[in-house]
C-alpha cells in the first residue's frame, strides 16, 4: 500500500511513520509522543538516532502506510482516515 500524509499527529502515538520534508524522507520510526496544535511529534530513539522532535511549522510531514497484520485483521488504519470528521463551515 502507498503511504499518505497524516494531518492529525496526536493520533499517531505508537504508530510507525516516515518523516518527510520537501518530499524527501528525513527519518522513519515510531511516534513516541505528539501534540495536536501546534503540530509536533517526537520519534522514539532507535538504531538510526536518538529521540527527535519534528514540527509542521518547520515543514515536516508525517506519512503513514497501512500495514498487513496477522490474524483476522487485514490492515491497521487510523480511525480519522476511515471516518474523517465533518467540517463545520470552514
C-alpha positions in Angstrom: 0.0 0.0 0.0 1.1 3.5 -0.7 2.0 5.8 2.2 -0.1 9.0 2.6 0.3 12.1 4.9 -1.5 12.2 8.2 -2.6 15.6 9.5 -3.8 14.5 13.0 -0.4 13.9 14.6 -1.9 13.4 18.1 -3.4 10.1 16.8 -0.1 8.7 15.7 1.4 7.8 19.1 2.8 4.2 18.8 2.5 4.2 15.0 5.4 3.8 12.6 5.8 6.8 10.4 8.0 8.4 7.8 9.0 12.0 8.5 9.3 13.9 5.2 10.4 17.4 4.3 10.3 18.8 0.7 9.1 15.3 -0.5 12.2 13.6 0.9 12.2 11.1 3.7 14.2 12.6 6.6 13.7 9.7 9.1 11.5 6.8 9.8 10.5 5.5 13.2 7.7 5.1 15.8 6.0 8.1 17.3 6.8 8.4 21.0 4.6 11.4 21.7 2.7 14.1 19.9 0.9 17.4 20.3 -2.1 18.4 18.0 -1.7 22.2 17.9 0.9 23.3 17.1 1.5 20.0 15.3 4.7 18.5 16.8 5.8 14.9 17.3 8.7 13.0 18.8 10.1 9.9 17.2 11.4 7.3 19.7 15.1 6.7 19.9 16.3 3.7 17.8 19.4 2.5 15.9 19.2 5.4 13.5 19.2 8.1 16.1 18.1 9.5 19.5 14.7 10.8 20.3 13.9 13.6 17.8 11.3 16.4 17.6 9.7 17.4 14.3 7.2 20.2 13.8 4.8 21.0 11.0 5.7 24.7 11.3 9.2 23.8 10.0 7.8 22.0 7.0 7.9 18.4 8.3 5.1 15.9 7.3 4.2 12.6 9.0 3.4 9.9 6.4 1.8 6.6 7.4 1.4 3.3 5.5 -1.4 0.8 6.1 0.3 -2.5 7.1 -0.9 -6.0 6.9 -1.5 -7.6 10.3 -1.6 -11.2 11.3 -4.8 -12.9 12.3 -8.3 -11.9 11.2 -7.5 -8.2 10.7 -6.1 -7.2 7.3 -5.0 -3.6 7.8 -4.4 -1.1 10.6 -5.6 2.4 9.8 -6.1 5.5 11.8 -9.8 6.0 12.5 -9.6 9.6 11.2 -8.6 8.2 7.8 -11.6 5.8 7.7 -14.1 8.3 9.0 -13.0 11.9 8.5 -14.6 14.4 10.8 -17.1 16.7 9.1 -16.0 20.3 8.6 -18.1 23.0 10.3 -18.5 25.7 7.6 -14.7 26.3 7.2 
